[in-house]
Amino acid sequence: MAEKFPTPQERAMAWLLEATEIGGMSRPETALYAYQAGFTAALDLCIEIEQSINDENGGNR
C-alpha cells in the first residue's frame, strides 16, 4: 500500500506549530526564516517522493 504524503497545507501547519523561533524576529527576518524553512521542506518532500518511487521500483532506474 502506498504511503500517503501530507499535503502542503498539512506540512505548513505542522511547521508553524513547531516554529518557536519567530517570536522575537522582525518582519524581514521572519519572512527570510519562513522562506528558508519552506525551501528546505519542499526539498525534503522531493527527496522523500524520489526515494518512495525508487523503493516501489525495487531500486531500479
C-alpha positions in Angstrom: 0.0 0.0 0.0 1.3 3.4 -0.9 2.3 5.8 1.8 0.1 9.0 1.9 2.3 12.1 1.8 1.0 15.1 3.9 -0.5 17.9 1.8 1.5 21.2 1.6 -1.1 22.7 3.9 -0.7 19.9 6.5 3.1 20.3 6.3 2.8 24.1 6.7 0.5 23.8 9.7 2.9 21.3 11.4 5.8 23.6 10.8 4.0 26.6 12.2 3.1 24.7 15.3 6.8 23.8 15.8 8.1 27.3 14.9 9.1 28.8 18.2 11.9 31.0 16.9 9.7 33.5 15.2 8.6 35.4 18.4 11.3 38.0 18.6 12.1 38.4 14.9 11.5 41.4 12.7 9.2 41.1 9.7 12.1 40.7 7.2 13.8 38.2 9.5 10.5 36.2 9.8 10.0 36.3 6.0 13.5 35.1 5.3 13.3 32.4 8.0 9.9 31.2 6.6 11.3 31.2 3.1 14.3 29.1 4.1 12.2 26.7 6.1 9.7 26.3 3.2 12.5 25.7 0.7 14.0 23.0 3.0 10.6 21.4 3.5 10.0 21.3 -0.3 13.4 19.8 -1.0 12.9 17.2 1.7 9.5 16.3 0.2 11.1 15.9 -3.2 13.7 13.6 -1.8 11.0 11.5 0.1 9.0 11.2 -3.1 12.0 10.1 -5.1 13.0 7.6 -2.5 9.5 6.2 -2.4 9.4 5.8 -6.2 12.8 4.1 -6.1 11.6 1.8 -3.4 8.5 0.8 -5.3 10.5 0.1 -8.4 12.9 -2.1 -6.4 15.7 0.5 -6.7 15.9 0.1 -10.4 16.4 3.2 -12.6 
